[in-house]
Amino acid sequence: MDSAWNGHTIPGSTAPAPFTPFYVPPGAKAYDSSSPLILYTGQWSTIFSSAYFKHTIQSTSKANAAISFKFVGTGIEWFGNCDRRHGIATVVLDGKKKNVDAYCDHDSPLKQQRIFWDFNLHYGEHTIKIINTAKRPGSKRPTKCDIDAFVVTRGTNPKSQSPLSSKPSASFLQTQNLASSVAPKWTLTQKGTTGVHAMQLAIISSTHALIVDKVEHNPLTIHGHPAWAALYNLKTHAVKPLDMQSNSFCAGGTFLSNGTLINVGGNPVVDGHTSSADFGDLDGLQAVRIFEPCDSESLERCKMYEHHSRIRMASPRWYNTVLRINDGSAMIIGGSKKGGWINNATVNNPSIEYFPPKGIHGSKGLPIHLPFLVDTLSSNLFPIAFSLPDGNVFIAANRDAMIYDWKNNRERRLPRIPNSIRVTYPMAGTALLLPLSPENNYEPEILICGGSNIPDDKASYDISSQDPATSQCSRMVLTEAGIVTGWKVESMPQARTMPDAVLLPTGEVFIVNGASTGISGYGNVRDQVGSSNADHPVLTPILYDPRAITGQRFSSAGLPSSPIPRLYHSVATLTPAGDIMVAGSNPNLDRSEIQYGTEYRVEWFSPPYMGMNRPEVIGKLSKLNFKEEVKVQVKVPAGNKGQFKGRESPLYQFLPSLSFIHLLVALMDLGYVTHAVHANTRLVYLTCSMVGDILTITGPPNGDIYPPGPGWIYFLVDAVPSVGLKVMIGSGASPPVDRAALESLLKNSDIDQYEKLKGGNEENLSE
């Protein structure tokens, strides 16, 4: 019998046990192979074994032997065996054919394997037929096909039930009628499924997004077990599972100056409490996972790499924020020393460390204490952080904010966020550094929206999913005069907790996802909906124009409403194409189909410019150094002028052939998105000019304005952007490495400390 991957041992046992991905989530229903609802034709054999669901499986090696199964729901999974004797079956789902190969490179059958799945069905009656071809390339004998069980995602009938809670408040319902009666200019499309739940999201190339989840029973499978990371093709919507070693539950991430992405932190093996106990994953609390640049569409060499004995953090961190700073390295901020919910002094990790490690301030590569992260307990996980144009770092947590001079280890406290609004987990708001421009010497301004005013001293057992969120947005200019003026407050049309704020190349902010009541997390508060700590999902996005006058900045005119609730563990990002990818939502311990269940569907919000004649960058541009002037050929289509209100900006040129048009070049970091935190998201307008069809672009002044690393350039004509072009900003060199600090970290910190304290076997916890 094959042992489970990673040498899993059942809690309380010392012997490795077999692992199967078979799982029936709450709200779904399993049908055994012997169910009278499954109709068999041709020759099938019944095999009895305790290793099968309900102890039976149906097997055939005959060509054209088939089954038919009618079901009502929104998803279907087929489980069976795989080994070298299994082959191709034709799956016909509602008349659409697809060949599915049940072969896997094993002598003995792997049992209860997920052979086929589709979660993208409309609610209603469906029919699945499976026909054994008895063939596969390279096989000279008839191949097998097995039916162990079907798992049906029953879903919700949209005609009989609303996706909202059964007890919405009148004020919440009123907020849903925001769309203008004018014909919509935005479009919303639901297309594609992520395969693994989208807890973390980053665009890695013009064709792919990286999706990272926690360890759970996702439908996408790799090496005989559910995957919890995947690469999503932005063009074809195909997904490829990524092999992960450690539990990346609530990790953070960033790109480095050389284009490498790091995924940092996570959760330990939670024996007996979550699906990771079944999977036998590694402790992820100190993990630094490496994902090398991967721009190839083939993805053959794209992988996540871990080596805890040589590459790790000095201390455990769960819910940490990871920020690229002006030397191209990563600052790792705060977090908790183990998984939990609301932070407290016992588990708080009030420190920063760097990757690669730095020996500054006498730290010798070990964590540097931050009093700010002590003073901001308890709601201070996933701190909001942005690298500022003077090289310092803005950090907000709970209801406080500061500017951190990391080179001198000095904190400068800022005015407290007004009205006692809390903005970090679990009272999660969202935040952005508003666009930087040479027009005002890159004056930085922070925008923070949403969150909650639930007091820190309110007992967790007294918090309810019906407690209202806040509609407050706060802005502060981070200059001496701006700090003296303090925060300026305005209100969104709806209250939101857990919203996502996405910068557009036009400088506008698209706010989507979230709930109008409750807080982040699952299974904690009173009046849970399913397991969700939040309720009343906000289904209509809003557009925020930071340039407009106060009172006229928010609008939902023409914005379509989504039918999909996006609550805890939802994400959204701008794509290279210029539309907004929205995915995720899973306020559950594991995959669940109850309200509000695990969401795999992907939505695409397309701004009006997606349907216009758009400018194009014709020439090649893959690297742009600081202050470097480069020329690139572009195409400006006729008819752009007047289609879209242009930005009032002196950054335009007189073109005899086109009259006056407004030109902009937006350099963007699309960020690393998780838990409403859009770390590293950035928009810097570059100095540009144009003669004929040649556009001249000047790189950002230095790494303070744009930290060195990958970025996306969008060329805008009259506020209509081109497709984004991936460009390496800076030299492309790796961030500085302090060898003494690295060796000190390895010498003075233990591998996978949390598991060691529990008595775990260190040899099984790292490779």
Secondary structure, 3 states (H helix, E strand, C coil): CCCCHHHCECCCCCCECCCCCCCCCCCEEEEECCCCCEEEECCCEEEECCCCHHHEEEEECCCCCEEEEEEEECEEEEEEEEECCECEEEEEECCEEEEEECECCCCCCEEEEEEEEECCCCCEEEEEEEEEEEECCCCCCCCEEEECEEEEECCCCCCCCCCCCCCCCHHHHHHCCCCCCCCCCCEEEEEEECCCCCCEEEECCCCEEEEECCCCCCCCEECCEECCEEEEECCCCCEEECCCCECCCCCEEEECCCCCEEEECCCCCCCCCCCHHHHCCECCCCEEEEECCCCCCCCCCCCEECCCCCCECCCCCECCEEEECCCCCEEEECCECCCCCCCCCCCECCEEEEECCCCHHHCCCCCEECCHHHHCCCCCECCEEEECCCCCEEEEECCEEEEEECCCCEEEECCCCHHHCECCECCCCEEEECCECHHHCCCCEEEEECCECCCCCCCHHHCECCCECCCEEEEEECCHHHHHHCCEEEECCCCCECCEEEECCCCCEEEECCEEEEEEEECCCECCECCEEEEEECCCCEEECCCCCCCCCEECCCCCCCCCCCCCCEEEEECCCCCEEEEECCCCCCCCCCCCCCCCEEEEEECHHHHCCCCEECCCCCEECCCCEEEEEEECCCCCCCCCCCCCCCCEEEECCCEEEEEEEEEEECCEEECCEEECCEEEEECEEEECCEEEEECCCCCCCCCCEEEEEEEEECCEECCCEEEEECCCCCCCCCHHHHHHHHHHCCCCHHHHHCCCCHHHCCC
